[in-house]
């Protein structure tokens, strides 16, 4: 006499499916790629290298200018602007001491933002991609000896800054040791570039020549360490198979 009423489909079913899709590893990874592309495009349009030509705005002076520069520095490193250029600008604009403080603050800030972006948005998807022997061994090394390994990477810059940030983010390395190793390990190389930028107006001065010599020697040492570490990681990855 009475036909059965069909059961109502849960109203939240579509919302749940959409939420799962948006929070899936590949959706978050796509968002990470979009954010990084947008940041890089913005930096290409902004052309931060103009700071070396036109200088810092004259109305910004003192500690406030150094703090603002550190923020800009951090954003630029996230957008893949080369750190040597930013370090030279820090020295040219603020001198050795203030420039070094601003550059190191920007370095740690940029590394922290990149690490958190990679950890929150890209870790799950990237870990499924990084299945090679070398990358597997690097993941194990960063996970077990994170501080020591990251300190070596920063002291001998054979690996690009951004690549080291996102490689650490995909590992099980904690954020505090990552930031501490970045801050300590970045001091020598950053100081050399800042001093070179501050003394660039006197290219024959002993200070400028010493800083450039350190940059050349550390770069060669970093390339050698990176080459040796790559072979060690390859051997370690072969042992784990």
C-alpha positions as CSV (number, residue, x, y, z in Angstrom):
1,X,0.0,0.0,0.0
2,X,2.8,2.3,0.9
3,X,6.0,2.2,-1.2
4,X,9.2,2.2,0.8
5,X,11.0,5.5,0.9
6,X,14.5,5.3,-0.4
7,X,17.2,5.9,2.1
8,X,18.7,9.4,1.9
9,X,22.2,9.6,0.8
10,X,24.4,11.2,3.4
11,X,24.7,14.9,2.7
12,X,28.3,15.0,3.8
13,X,29.5,12.2,1.5
14,X,30.5,14.6,-1.3
15,X,32.1,17.0,1.1
16,X,34.1,14.1,2.7
17,X,35.3,12.9,-0.7
18,X,36.3,16.4,-1.8
19,X,38.1,17.0,1.5
20,X,40.1,13.7,1.1
21,X,41.0,14.7,-2.5
22,X,42.2,18.1,-1.5
23,X,44.2,16.7,1.4
24,X,45.7,13.9,-0.6
25,X,49.5,13.8,-0.9
26,X,49.5,14.6,-4.6
27,X,47.1,17.5,-4.2
28,X,49.3,19.0,-1.5
29,X,52.3,18.4,-3.7
30,X,50.6,20.2,-6.6
31,X,49.9,23.1,-4.2
32,X,53.6,23.2,-3.2
33,X,54.7,23.3,-6.9
34,X,52.2,26.1,-7.6
35,X,53.4,28.1,-4.6
36,X,57.1,27.8,-5.6
37,X,56.3,28.6,-9.2
38,X,54.4,31.7,-8.1
39,X,57.3,32.8,-5.8
40,X,59.9,32.3,-8.5
41,X,57.8,34.2,-11.1
42,X,57.4,37.1,-8.6
43,X,61.1,37.2,-8.0
44,X,61.8,37.2,-11.7
45,X,59.5,40.2,-12.1
46,X,60.8,42.0,-9.1
47,X,64.5,41.5,-10.0
48,X,66.1,41.6,-6.6
49,X,69.5,42.0,-8.1
50,X,68.6,45.7,-8.6
51,X,69.5,46.2,-5.0
52,X,73.1,45.9,-6.0
53,X,72.6,48.7,-8.6
54,X,70.2,51.1,-7.0
55,X,70.8,50.4,-3.3
56,X,68.5,50.2,-0.4
57,X,65.7,52.9,-0.1
58,X,67.2,55.9,1.7
59,X,64.2,56.2,4.1
60,X,65.0,52.8,5.6
61,X,68.0,52.8,7.9
62,X,69.4,51.1,10.9
63,X,68.1,47.9,12.5
64,X,64.6,48.3,10.9
65,X,66.2,48.2,7.4
66,X,68.3,45.1,8.4
67,X,65.2,43.3,9.7
68,X,63.3,44.1,6.5
69,X,66.2,42.9,4.4
70,X,66.3,39.6,6.4
71,X,62.6,39.1,5.6
72,X,63.2,39.8,1.9
73,X,66.2,37.6,2.0
74,X,64.2,34.7,3.4
75,X,61.5,35.1,0.8
76,X,64.0,35.3,-2.0
77,X,65.7,32.0,-1.0
78,X,62.3,30.3,-1.0
79,X,61.9,31.6,-4.5
80,X,65.3,30.1,-5.6
81,X,67.2,33.4,-5.7
82,X,70.9,32.4,-5.4
83,X,72.2,33.1,-1.9
84,X,75.6,34.4,-3.0
85,X,73.9,37.3,-4.7
86,X,71.9,38.1,-1.6
87,X,75.0,37.9,0.6
88,X,76.9,40.2,-1.6
89,X,74.0,42.7,-1.4
90,X,73.9,42.4,2.4
91,X,77.5,43.4,2.6
92,X,77.2,46.2,0.1
93,X,74.2,47.7,1.8
94,X,74.9,47.2,5.5
95,X,78.6,46.4,5.9
96,X,80.2,43.4,7.3
97,X,78.7,43.1,10.8
98,X,75.1,44.2,10.2
99,X,75.1,42.5,6.8
100,X,76.2,39.2,8.2
101,X,73.5,39.3,10.9
102,X,70.8,40.1,8.4
103,X,72.0,37.5,5.9
104,X,72.2,34.7,8.6
105,X,68.7,35.6,9.9
106,X,67.4,35.5,6.3
107,X,69.1,32.2,5.7
108,X,67.6,30.5,8.7
109,X,64.2,32.1,7.9
110,X,64.2,30.9,4.3
111,X,65.4,27.5,5.2
112,X,62.7,27.1,7.9
113,X,59.9,28.2,5.5
114,X,61.2,25.8,2.8
115,X,61.5,23.0,5.3
116,X,57.9,23.5,6.6
117,X,56.5,23.8,3.0
118,X,58.2,20.6,2.0
119,X,57.3,18.8,5.2
120,X,53.6,19.8,5.2
121,X,52.8,19.9,1.5
122,X,55.3,17.6,-0.2
123,X,56.7,15.0,2.1
124,X,54.2,12.2,1.5
125,X,54.3,12.5,-2.3
126,X,58.1,13.1,-2.5
127,X,58.9,10.0,-0.4
128,X,57.0,7.9,-3.0
129,X,59.2,9.4,-5.8
130,X,62.6,9.3,-4.0
131,X,63.1,5.5,-4.4
132,X,66.6,5.6,-5.9
133,X,69.5,4.0,-4.0
134,X,71.3,7.3,-3.6
135,X,68.2,9.1,-2.4
136,X,67.3,6.3,-0.1
137,X,70.7,6.3,1.5
138,X,70.6,10.1,1.8
139,X,67.2,9.9,3.6
140,X,68.6,7.3,6.0
141,X,71.7,9.5,6.7
142,X,69.6,12.6,7.4
143,X,67.2,10.7,9.5
144,X,69.9,9.1,11.7
145,X,72.5,11.8,11.8
146,X,70.5,14.9,10.8
147,X,72.4,17.6,12.6
148,X,75.9,16.4,11.7
149,X,75.0,15.7,8.0
150,X,73.2,19.0,7.5
151,X,76.1,20.9,9.2
152,X,78.5,19.3,6.7
153,X,76.2,20.3,3.8
154,X,76.2,23.9,5.0
155,X,79.9,24.1,5.7
156,X,80.8,22.6,2.3
157,X,78.2,23.9,-0.1
158,X,78.3,21.2,-2.7
159,X,74.5,20.8,-2.7
160,X,72.3,23.7,-3.7
161,X,70.6,25.5,-0.7
162,X,67.0,24.8,-1.8
163,X,67.8,21.1,-2.7
164,X,69.2,20.5,0.8
165,X,66.1,22.2,2.4
166,X,63.6,20.0,0.6
167,X,65.7,16.8,0.9
168,X,65.8,17.4,4.7
169,X,62.0,18.0,4.6
170,X,61.3,14.6,3.0
171,X,63.4,12.8,5.6
172,X,62.5,12.2,9.3
173,X,64.9,14.9,10.5
174,X,63.5,17.3,13.1
175,X,63.1,21.0,12.4
176,X,65.1,22.3,15.4
177,X,68.4,20.4,14.5
178,X,67.9,21.4,10.9
179,X,67.6,25.1,11.7
180,X,70.5,25.0,14.2
181,X,72.8,23.2,11.7
182,X,71.8,25.6,9.0
183,X,72.6,28.7,11.2
184,X,76.0,27.4,12.4
185,X,77.1,25.8,9.1
186,X,76.2,28.8,7.0
187,X,78.4,31.3,8.9
188,X,81.8,30.8,7.2
189,X,80.6,30.9,3.6
190,X,78.0,33.7,4.2
191,X,80.6,35.8,6.0
192,X,83.0,35.5,3.1
193,X,80.4,36.7,0.6
194,X,79.2,39.5,2.9
195,X,82.7,40.7,3.4
196,X,83.4,40.6,-0.3
197,X,80.2,42.6,-0.9
198,X,81.2,45.2,1.7
199,X,84.7,45.6,0.3
200,X,83.9,45.3,-3.4
201,X,84.7,49.0,-4.0
202,X,88.3,48.1,-3.2
203,X,88.9,45.0,-5.3
204,X,92.7,45.0,-4.6
205,X,92.3,45.3,-0.8
206,X,93.6,42.4,1.4
207,X,90.1,41.9,2.9
208,X,88.5,41.5,-0.5
209,X,91.2,39.2,-1.8
210,X,91.1,37.1,1.3
211,X,87.3,36.7,1.1
212,X,87.4,35.8,-2.5
213,X,90.2,33.3,-1.9
214,X,88.0,31.6,0.9
215,X,85.1,31.5,-1.5
216,X,87.2,29.7,-4.2
217,X,88.7,27.3,-1.7
218,X,85.5,26.4,0.0
219,X,83.7,26.0,-3.3
220,X,86.4,23.5,-4.5
221,X,86.3,21.7,-1.1
222,X,82.5,21.6,-1.3
223,X,82.7,20.0,-4.8
224,X,85.2,17.4,-3.6
225,X,83.2,16.6,-0.4
226,X,80.0,16.3,-2.5
227,X,81.7,14.0,-4.9
228,X,83.0,11.7,-2.2
229,X,79.8,11.7,-0.2
230,X,77.9,10.8,-3.4
231,X,80.0,7.7,-3.9
232,X,79.6,6.8,-0.2
233,X,75.9,7.2,-0.4
234,X,75.8,5.1,-3.5
235,X,77.7,2.3,-1.7
236,X,75.5,2.6,1.3
237,X,72.4,2.4,-0.9
238,X,73.8,-0.7,-2.6
239,X,74.3,-2.4,0.7
240,X,70.7,-1.8,1.7
241,X,69.3,-3.6,-1.4
